[in-house]
Amino acid sequence: MALDITIERPGGIRTAEKGRSASGEPVFLDRRLFFQLSVFGGARSLQALISALEDAEVPGVLYADVMDPAGVALMTYSDDPAFFTDRLRELLAREPFAGLDIRTGMNMMGRTYAIGYEQDLEDVLLRRPIRTACNPAWPWAIWYPLRRSGTFVALSSDEQRTLLMEHGGIGRAYGKADLGHDIRLACYGLDRNDNDFVVALIGKELAPLSKIVEHMRSTAQTSLYISQMGPFFVGRACWQNAVYPAGHDE
C-alpha cells in the first residue's frame, strides 16, 4: 500500500500519522490500530473463555491475572473503532463473558501513533504492535496508563527530545537483549481518567519487565514530568490470536 503524502482534512487539518521516507521526505498514513484492555473478575474457567474467543475469531490476547486467581483481561484491537461497539460488544454480552465482573476502573484504550521520523509507518502503526502482543515467546505483560504534567508540554522541543531519548535508550537496550518489548499507545480523550498514554511491557519473563519500570523511575522524564502512572495490570497470556488488518498481513 502506497503512503499518501497529501492526506488533508477540510480546513487544512491533518490527522494522519507522519513519518519520513528513506530520502527524508515527509510521508503520512491516516490509518492506525485501536487497542482495548478489558479486565474482569469471577472467571472460574479459562477454557470456557478461550473456546468462546476461538469461536468468535476475534483478534487479541487473553491474560490470566497475576493478582487475582479468578481474574482475567482481554486485549483486543482493530483499525475500525466500531469493532468495539459492535462485534466485541456482542461477544461480551454473551456467556461466558456476560457472567464475569467487569472492572471498569482497570480498563484501558489507546491508538497507535508515530513520532514523525519512522520510515515504515505501516509496520509501526499496523503490524509491529500485533507481533509484539501476540508473540507466543513473550507471554508476560504489564499494562498501565500514564499522564505527563503540563510542565513537560511547556519545555522546548530540544528539551523534550533529550528526555525522550533517555527513555528510548532504556527501551532499546532491554529490547535488544530480548528482556522486554513495548507497545506505546496514545489515549488522549479515550481514557476516563484523562491519561495521555497507555504502555504495555511484553516479554518472556516477568522480572525484567518490572526492572524496566524501576529503571524508568530514575529518569528525569518520570521523576519530574509524569504526574500519574497506573493502575497496573499484570498478567500472563493463556490465549493469543494475531489477525492483521486487510492489506497488511505479515
N, C-alpha and C positions, 0 to 999 in steps of 0.2 A: 504493500500500500504506500503510495507516494505521500509525503508530507506536504500539507498545504501551507504555503508561506504567505497567503493572502487572507486567511480567516479573520473576519472582522464583523462585529455586530453593528446594528444601526447606531448612529451617533459616534462611530469610530471606536466603540468599546471592544476590546479584545479579551475574550475569556479563555482562549486556547492556552495550552501549556507551551512554554518556549524552550527551545534547545539551540544547538549550533551544529551546522554541517561540518564535515571534515575540513572544509576550506574556511571555516569561521563565520559563514553567513548564518543569520538567524533563521530558524525553522520553527513551525508551530504545528501542534496537533490538538484538535478540540475533541479529545476523547480520553476518558480515564476510567479507572475502576473505583467503585464504591465498596467499602468493606464494612461489615457489621459484626460485632461480637455480642451475642445474647447469652446471658448467664442464668442458669436455672438451679433450683434445689429440688429435692424429692425424687431424684432419679434412682429407682431401685434396680432397673435392668438396663445396662448399657446396650445389650444385644438388641433389645426391642427398638431402641432409638436408632441404632445402626441399620437395622432392617428397614425402618421407615425412610431413612435418608437414602438408602440404596434404591428403594422402590421409587422414590421421588426424583432420583438422579440430580439432586442439587449439588452445586459446587461448594467446596469448603472443607472444614475440619471440625470434628467433634473432639473436645478435650474432656478428660476426667479431671475434676477439680482436686488439687493437692490439699486444699484446706477443708474440704467438706466431702466425707465419704459417700454422700448422696448428691453431690454437686457436679454439674457439667456446664460446658459452654459450647455454643455452636457458632463458629465463624463462617460466614457466607459472604459472597462477593458477586458483583455484576457490573457491567458497564452501563446498565439501564437501572436507575434507581427505582423504577416501577416494579422491579423484581421483588423488592422487599414488601411492598404494599399489596401485591397480587399473589404471585406464586409462593413466596415464603410465608406470607400471612396465612394462606390456606393450609400449608403444611403444619404450621404451629397451632392452628385451631383444631387439628385432629389429634386423636390418640396416636402414639403415646405422649406427644409433646403437650397436648391440652391438659394432661394431668399433672404437669410439673408446676413448680412455683417460680415464676419469673422474678428475677432480682433486677428491677429496672435501674436501680442506683449503680449497678455494676456494668450496665450495657455501654457499648462504645461504637461510634461510627465515624468514618473518615473517608477521604478520597485521595487517590494517588496524585502526585504533583511533581513538577520539575523545578529545579533551581534556576536553570537558564543556560547551563553550559553543556548539558548532556547531548551526546552525539547520536544516541539511539533512543529517541523518545518512545517509540513503540515498545521497546523492551522495558524501559524504565516504568512506563505507565500501565502497560497491559500484560506483560509476561513475567518479568522478574519477581514481583511480589507473590505471584501464584507459585512459581518454582520454589520460593523460599518457604512459604507457608505450608505447602503440600509435599515437601521433601520427606520421604519416609525415613531417611537417615537423621533427620532433625525433629524428633517428636516433642521436645520440651519447649515451652513457650511462657514468656511473661508479657502480658499486655497491660498498658497503662496510658492514661491521658496526661497531658501537661499544659500549663499555661505560662507564657512568658510575661514578665512585668512590663508595664508601659515604658519604663526607662530603657529597655532594650531597643524598642522601636525608635526612641529618640537618639540613639547612637548613630554615628556616621556609618556609611556603607563599609568603609575600611575597618572600623572598629567591630562592626558586626561580623565581617568576613574573618577577622582574626579569631574571634570567639568560636565561630562555627568550624574553622579549620582545626582547632584544638579538639573539639568533639569528634569531627570527622576522622582525625588521626587515630583516635582510640578505637572507633568502629572499624576502620580498615585493618588495624593490627589484629583485632580479635577475629575478623572475617578471614584474613589471610591465613591465620593459624587454625581455621575451621573450629573455633571455640564459640562463636556466636555471630549471628547474622540478623540484620534488622529490616523491618518494614516500617516506613515513615509515612504517615497519612496526615493530611490537613483536615481539620474538623471545624473550621470557622463557621458558626451558625448551625452546625449539625449536632452540637453537643449540648445537652441540657444544662451543664454547669459552665458554659461559656469557655471551654478549653480551646486551645489553638491547634494542638496536635494529638494524635494517637500513635503510640510507638509499640511495636511488637519486637521482642528479642527472641530469636529462634535458634535452637541448637541441639546437638546430640546429648549434651549433659546439662543439668540444671545449675550446678555450682558456677561455671564460667559466666552464665547469664546474670547471676546475682553479682558477680565480680564486676561486670560491665556497669551495672547501676552504681556500685560502690565507687568505681573508678571515675565515673561521670560526676559524682557528688563533689569531687575535689576540683573540678574545673571552674573557671571564672563564670562561664555561662550559667551553670547550675547553681553555684553558690550565691551568685549576685543577681541573676536575672530570671530565674524560674520562681514564680510565685506559688505554684501549686503542682503537685505530682500525685497521681493515683486517683481512685483506688487501683490496686494492683490485682490482676487475675493471674494465677499461676496454675498451669495445667500440663498434662501430657496427652498427646494425640492418641486416640484409640480408633479413629477412622479418618481417612483423607480421600478427597476426590478432586483432582485437578482438572478443571474444564476451562479452556482458553476461549476468549471472545472470537466470534466469527471473523475469519480472515487473519487471525493472529495465532494459529496453532504453533506449538513447539516443533 
